[in-house]
Amino acid sequence: MKNDLLKIISHYGVNAQQRQLAEEVFELQEAITTHELKNSVSYEIPLTELTDTKEHIAEEIADVTVMLKQFQYHYGIKNEFILALIRGKVDRQLERIKNEVL
């Protein structure tokens, strides 16, 4: 898969894929917003007008992940490095939550 993703970013170029990433992130945000609207009692949108939003969210997460992986491989960033950064960010946020004044 790594070679395939490198082939894609090489073909379209970093600038084009950066724009595509922004579009995919927007579509994910839109899918999440739609899901939240569907499950909110404060909005009067007929449920029949909204799609199967959990499947849509999963599809958009996959699209964003494909784009992120292209950049990860393009810049030669190891999974372990990203996972360590994620762990640090999660730990820091949990510490902030712990210190919040209720």
C-alpha positions in Angstrom: 0.0 0.0 0.0 2.9 2.4 0.8 4.1 2.3 -2.8 0.6 2.8 -4.2 0.1 5.9 -2.0 3.5 7.3 -3.0 2.6 6.8 -6.6 -0.7 8.7 -6.1 1.0 11.7 -4.4 3.8 11.7 -6.9 1.3 11.7 -9.8 -0.9 14.5 -8.6 1.8 16.5 -6.7 2.0 17.7 -3.1 0.0 20.9 -3.7 -2.9 19.2 -5.4 -3.0 16.5 -2.7 -2.9 19.2 0.0 -6.0 20.7 -1.5 -7.6 17.3 -1.7 -6.8 16.7 2.0 -8.6 19.9 2.9 -11.6 18.8 0.9 -11.7 15.4 2.5 -11.3 16.9 6.0 -14.2 19.2 5.3 -16.4 16.3 4.1 -15.6 14.4 7.3 -16.6 17.4 9.4 -19.8 17.7 7.4 -20.6 14.0 7.9 -20.1 14.3 11.6 -22.2 17.4 11.8 -25.0 15.6 9.9 -24.8 12.7 12.3 -25.1 15.0 15.3 -28.0 16.9 13.7 -29.8 13.6 13.1 -29.4 12.6 16.7 -30.3 16.0 18.1 -33.9 16.6 19.3 -33.3 20.4 19.0 -33.5 20.3 15.2 -36.6 19.7 13.2 -35.0 18.0 10.2 -36.9 14.9 9.0 -34.7 11.9 9.5 -35.6 10.7 6.0 -33.6 13.6 4.6 -30.4 12.4 6.3 -28.3 9.5 5.0 -26.9 6.6 7.0 -24.4 8.9 8.7 -22.3 6.4 10.6 -21.3 4.6 7.4 -20.7 8.0 5.8 -18.5 9.0 8.7 -16.5 5.8 8.3 -16.1 6.4 4.6 -14.8 10.0 5.2 -12.4 8.8 7.9 -11.0 6.4 5.4 -10.7 9.1 2.8 -8.8 11.4 5.3 -6.6 8.5 6.4 -5.6 7.8 2.8 -4.6 11.4 2.3 -2.7 11.6 5.6 -0.8 8.4 4.8 0.2 9.8 1.5 1.9 12.7 3.3 3.3 10.5 5.9 5.0 8.3 3.3 6.0 11.3 1.1 7.8 12.9 4.0 9.2 9.6 5.3 7.6 9.8 8.8 7.6 6.5 10.7 4.5 5.1 12.3 6.2 4.8 15.6 7.1 8.5 15.7 3.5 9.5 14.9 2.2 7.0 17.6 4.5 8.5 20.2 3.3 12.0 19.3 -0.3 10.9 19.6 0.4 9.3 23.0 1.9 12.5 24.2 -1.0 14.6 23.0 -3.6 12.3 24.5 -1.7 12.2 27.8 -1.4 16.0 27.9 -5.2 16.4 27.2 -6.1 13.9 29.9 -3.9 15.9 32.3 -5.8 19.1 31.3 -9.1 17.3 31.9 -7.9 16.2 35.3 -7.0 19.7 36.2 -10.2 21.4 35.0 -12.2 23.1 37.7 -15.7 21.7 37.8 
